[in-house]
Amino acid sequence: MLHTKNKKLVLLIFIIFLTVSTVLIGCTSESVEKSEADAATESSDMITFSWPRDVGEMNPHAYNPSQMFAQSMVYEPLVSYEEGGELKPHLAESWEVSDDGKAYIFHLRQDVKFSDGSSFNAEIVKKNFDTILDNGDRHSWLGVIPLIDQTEVVDEYTFKFTLNEPYYPTIQELANVRPVRFLGEAGFPEDGDTSEGVEQPIGTGPWVLEEHKADQYATFKRNENYWGEHPSVEQIKVNVIPDAETRVLAFEKGELDVIFGEGVINIDAFNQLKSTGSYETSISEPVATRILVMNTNEETLSDIEVRQALHYAFNKQEIVESVTSNLEEKADNILSPNFPYASNVEATTIDYDVNKAEQLLDDAGWKMPEGKDIREKDGKPLEIELMYNSAESIQKIMAEALQSEWAKIGVKLNIDGVELPTQVERFSNNEFEMNFYSTSGAPYDPHYFINIVATEGFGFREAISSYPNKDELLSQIATVQQTTDENERQELYTSILSSLQEQGAIVPISYIRQIAIYQKDVSNFSFPANRDAHPFTGINIGE
Amino acid sequence: MGTYIIKRMMTIIPIFLIAILITFGMIHLSPVDPAEAYLAAANIQPTAEMLAQKRQEFGLDQPLLVQYVNAVIQISKFDFGVSYVTNKPVWEEVSSRLPATIELTLASLVIAIVVSIPLGFLAGVRKNKGIDHFSRFLSFFGASIPSFWFGYLLIFFFSVKLDLFPVEGIGTWKHLVLPAITLALPLIALYTRLLRASVLENLQEPYVLFARTRGIHEKNIMAKHVLRSAISPMITGLGMNLGKLMTGAIIVEAVFSWPGFGRYFIEAIFNRDVPVIQCYVLLAAGLFLISNLIVDIIQMYIDPRISREGRQFQ
C-alpha cells in the first residue's frame, strides 16, 4: 500500500511528465516548419535518400552485399527494360540475331565514355563478358550465361557472341542490373577477374560514386560526361538507415527527401504520412506477384477439386485489401498482364464463392460429419499445413486470415512460421504442403518464372508433379525458350500460363507494388520499369 | 599484488579456450552447413562436388580435434577467417567498425557513471526523500522500458519535434547524445539501485557509528568511508555489464543507424556469415573476461581486503 506522501509524489511525477509531453507536442508545428526550411536550404541540388543497407563494393558483376539500385546508377546495360517489358537500345544502338537464333551481334553506341574518360568499345565489352563467363558458376542462374559459347570483337564498335543453342530471353536478360553491365578498364584488377573485387567503380552511367563511408552514407554526383540525358540534380546522397521506424522519423524531420522501395517502411507508417497531406506519395505498377503454392504430392492437395475449393473460399479482395491497406492489389493471374506475353491468359477467373467451394469439397468426398466442424474423408480429417516466413508480417497475417477463412468451409489450416532459409530449403526439398512465394518480377519474368517451374531443385517442379499434363507442360517450357518465332512463342506462353493457372496449384494472391514518398519540393519522380533499378532518372528538387 | 594479477590472468586462458570450444561446437551443431552458407552468399547453386570442394577448403573434412586446434591457432593470431559475403578478412571488417561501437559504449558508460553515482549515493543517504523517490522511479523506468522504444521516443521528441539532434548518423557530438543516453539508461537504472542499496547497508555498519562517535564530520564519513565502501558492488556490476553494453549496442546501433559492429553482426546473422558470427561471440566472451579482470584489479586497489583474502587461501 502506498503512503499518502508517496501517492502525492507519483501524482507529481505524472503531472510533470504530462506537462513536459504537452509542451513538447506543442512545439510540433513550429519545428516542422523549421526543419522544412533546413531541408530546403541544404538540398537545392541534392536528393537525400535512404537505404536499409550499405551500397556495397559497387562491383557490377557481384551480388550481395552490393545493392542493385546503386549498381544501376553507375553501370549500364546494352539494352534497357522499359514500361511493359519493352526492350530498348541503350549502350547498344541496335542488335541482330541470326536466323538460327544462336548468334547475337550488337552495334555499340560510339559516343559513350566511361566516367574516367576512357572509351566504351567492343574490347571492353568483351573483357566484361569474359570475366563474367570465367565465373560462370555464380551467374548460371541467368539462363543465357551457361549458353554463351564464344565472345568476339568484330570491329571497334561491334560485339558478337554465340550461343550453344537458341535462347529467346537473351536480350531481356542483358537488361538486368547484374551481372551483364560494364566496368571501365581502370576498374579491373590486374588479373582481370572481378569476382574478388574491383579497383575503382568506373561505369558509363549517369552517376559517379563520389564518396563512400561504409555503413554510413554514399554520395553520387552527376556524370558530366554522360552520353544520355543529364540528370537534373547534381547529387544523390544515400544514407544507410537499417531501421524502418528511424527512416520514417528521419523523413518527417526533413533529413530525407525520398523514401522508395518495397517493404522499406511499414504500411501503417506509409498511410499515416500520406494522411498528413504534407508529402507526396505514389504507388507503382505491379512489379511481381505474391502467390500461394500447393504441393500436389500431398494426397489431399493432389485432388484438383480440393485445390479449387480452397481457391474459391479465399476472399482475396478483402484479405489483400485489409492486410496490405491497398498497397497490393488482388491478383487474378500468376503474372500481371503488364508483363511480356502475359496479357491474354485463358483461365477461369476464380471469384470468391463459399457455396461453390463447399460443393466442390462434397464432390471430392470430403463430407462434414454430424456434430463436427472439420470435414472428413474415410475417417481422415481435412487438415493442411501452410508454411510462412515468420519475419514477414504480411505472410503471417495472411496465413492467419486464411486459417479463419477456410475454417468456415470445414478445413483445418495449421500455420507454421519458419525462418527464410528454412522456408527456401523446405520448399526446394518438397517438404511442405502449402507455401508463400513471390515471383521475381520485372525484368525477369515471364521466362524466369516458367524456367524455375521446370527446373528441379527450386520446388515448383516437384510441387506440380501430379499435374496430369505435366509432361506436356515441361516440353512446352523447353520449347518456348528456344523458339525464334514470335507468334509461336506467344501461343506457347499463353498455353503454359493458362494451364499452370487452370490446374490450381499456383494460386495468385496479389500484385506487389513499390511505394514512394517524397517531400513536396521533389518533382518528376517516376518508378523504374526494372524493379531493381534506381528511381532517379529525371528527378528534380527545389523550385 | 603482482602475483595475484598474474594468477588472475592465467585463469583467463583456459576459460577462453572453452569459449572457443563452445562457439566451435555451436557452429558445428547448428543446422547451417558453412560450405552451403558460403555458396549461398556467393549466389552459387550448390552441387555435391562444389560442397565437397568448399568443405575441403575450409578444412571441414578434417577430424574435429584437428579443426579445433587449427581454430585456436588462427584465433590467437587474430585471424578469424574470411567473410563469406564480402570476401575480406573478418578482422579487417570488424576492426574498422569497432571504434564506432567503442565510442558509443564508452560514452554511455561515462553517462551511466556520472548520473548513477551521485543519484544512487544521494538516494541512499536521503532515504525516502524526494531524490530517493526520483531514483526509484528512474530505476523502474529504465529497467522496464525496451531500449528500442526509448530510442524512438528520444528521436521523436528531441530530433523530430525539438530539432535539437540529428535522427541518425555519426560524426559530431550531437550524433552521439541520443544513442549514448539510450544505451546508458538500463545501466543507470541498475547502478543507481545497486549503489543505493549498498549505501543503505553500509550506513548500518558499526564503522559509521564509530566514526560519528569519533566526531568526524558527517560529510567526511559519507564521502571518504561510506561511498568508498559502498561503491564496490557497483564496480563489480560495471565489469559484468561492459559486455552487456556491447550486446545492447546491437539494438541501439540499428535504431540510430550507428555504423558500428553490432549492426554488422545483425547482417552477418541474416547472411549466415559464419566466420563473422564466430568472431563476434569470441569478442564478446573476451570482453567479459577482460573487463572482469580489470574490475578485479580496481577492486583490489579500492578494497585491499580482497588481495589479502586471496593470500589467505594460498
Interface residues (C-beta under 8 A of the other chain):
Chain A: N6 L9 I13 L24 I25 C27 T28 S31 K34 S35 D38 R53 E57 Y63 N64 P65 D137 R138 H139 S140 W141 E196 G197 K213 A214 D215 Q216 Y217 N239 V240 I241 P242 D243 E245 T246 L249 A250 E252 K253 E255 P421 G457
Chain B: V32 A40 A41 A42 N43 I44 Q45 M50 V85 T86 N87 S96 R97 G130 H133 F134 F137 Y152 I155 F156 F157 S159 V160 K161 L162 D163 P166 V167 E168 G169 I170 A254 V255 F256 S257 P259 G260 R263 Y264 I266 E267 N271 R272
